[in-house]
Amino acid sequence: MSQYKLSLLEQETIILFNREEKEADVYTHESGLKKKLDKLSKSSPDVFIKREENGAEGVTYTLPKNLISIRTPREKKTLSEEQKKALRKQLTKNISK
């Protein structure tokens, strides 16, 4: 482990790919993403390949770029009190089965 501790601003995630190759490199310091990639590399080591650890708690993985996606934001639903009451009733009914 490096003696130098990166600031939160320096702890970045970079996803790098080009139009020619089928793989992407994911370099990250984000703990949640590192855990997810580590778990995926254990269950699918031929798909999620851990390339290196940089000594400052950053890791690089190579994976198929078709697994990378950007989604539209979810629309926040606002329920009326009547809708909430109906959902509570349905949930209670389903739980008691």
VEXDREN-2710 file (C-alpha; in Angstrom, 1 decimal):
% VEXDREN-2710
k/r/px/py/pz
1/MET/0.0/0.0/0.0
2/SER/1.2/3.4/-0.9
3/GLN/2.2/5.9/1.9
4/TYR/0.4/8.6/-0.1
5/LYS/-3.4/8.7/0.5
6/LEU/-5.4/9.9/-2.4
7/SER/-8.0/12.6/-1.7
8/LEU/-11.7/11.8/-2.5
9/LEU/-11.3/13.9/-5.6
10/GLU/-8.4/11.8/-6.8
11/GLN/-10.2/8.5/-6.2
12/GLU/-11.7/8.3/-9.6
13/THR/-13.3/5.7/-11.9
14/ILE/-12.3/5.6/-15.5
15/ILE/-14.0/3.4/-18.1
16/LEU/-11.9/3.2/-21.3
17/PHE/-12.8/1.6/-24.6
18/ASN/-12.5/2.3/-28.3
19/ARG/-14.5/1.5/-31.3
20/GLU/-12.2/-1.2/-32.6
21/GLU/-11.7/-3.5/-29.7
22/LYS/-14.4/-5.6/-27.9
23/GLU/-13.1/-5.1/-24.4
24/ALA/-13.2/-2.2/-22.0
25/ASP/-10.9/-1.3/-19.1
26/VAL/-12.4/-0.2/-15.8
27/TYR/-10.0/1.6/-13.4
28/THR/-11.6/2.5/-10.1
29/HIS/-11.0/3.4/-6.4
30/GLU/-14.8/3.2/-5.6
31/SER/-15.2/0.5/-3.0
32/GLY/-18.7/-0.7/-4.0
33/LEU/-17.6/-1.1/-7.6
34/LYS/-14.4/-2.8/-6.6
35/LYS/-16.4/-5.3/-4.5
36/LYS/-18.8/-5.9/-7.4
37/LEU/-16.0/-6.4/-10.0
38/ASP/-14.1/-8.7/-7.6
39/LYS/-17.2/-10.9/-7.0
40/LEU/-17.9/-11.0/-10.8
41/SER/-14.3/-11.9/-11.5
42/LYS/-14.6/-14.9/-9.1
43/SER/-17.8/-16.1/-10.6
44/SER/-16.8/-15.4/-14.2
45/PRO/-13.0/-15.2/-14.3
46/ASP/-12.8/-15.6/-18.1
47/VAL/-15.1/-12.5/-18.5
48/PHE/-14.1/-10.1/-15.7
49/ILE/-10.3/-10.1/-15.7
50/LYS/-8.4/-8.3/-12.9
51/ARG/-5.4/-6.7/-14.5
52/GLU/-3.7/-4.8/-11.8
53/GLU/-3.7/-3.1/-8.4
54/ASN/-1.9/0.2/-8.4
55/GLY/-0.8/0.3/-4.7
56/ALA/-3.1/3.3/-3.9
57/GLU/-6.1/1.1/-3.6
58/GLY/-7.1/1.4/-7.3
59/VAL/-7.8/-1.6/-9.4
60/THR/-8.1/-2.3/-13.2
61/TYR/-10.4/-4.9/-14.7
62/THR/-10.9/-5.8/-18.4
63/LEU/-14.4/-6.9/-19.5
64/PRO/-16.5/-7.0/-22.6
65/LYS/-17.6/-3.5/-23.5
66/ASN/-21.1/-4.7/-24.3
67/LEU/-21.6/-5.2/-20.5
68/ILE/-21.3/-1.4/-19.9
69/SER/-24.5/0.5/-20.1
70/ILE/-25.8/4.0/-19.4
71/ARG/-29.5/4.1/-18.3
72/THR/-32.1/6.8/-18.4
73/PRO/-33.0/8.1/-14.9
74/ARG/-35.9/6.4/-13.2
75/GLU/-39.0/8.6/-13.0
76/LYS/-39.9/9.3/-9.4
77/LYS/-43.4/8.2/-8.6
78/THR/-45.5/10.3/-6.3
79/LEU/-48.3/8.3/-4.8
80/SER/-51.5/9.8/-3.3
81/GLU/-52.5/8.8/0.2
82/GLU/-55.3/6.7/-1.3
83/GLN/-52.7/4.8/-3.5
84/LYS/-50.4/4.3/-0.5
85/LYS/-53.3/2.9/1.5
86/ALA/-54.3/0.5/-1.3
87/LEU/-50.7/-0.7/-1.6
88/ARG/-50.4/-1.2/2.2
89/LYS/-53.6/-3.3/2.1
90/GLN/-52.3/-5.4/-0.8
91/LEU/-48.9/-5.9/0.9
92/THR/-50.5/-6.9/4.2
93/LYS/-52.8/-9.4/2.3
94/ASN/-49.8/-10.9/0.4
95/ILE/-47.7/-11.2/3.6
96/SER/-50.4/-13.0/5.5
97/LYS/-50.8/-15.7/2.8
END
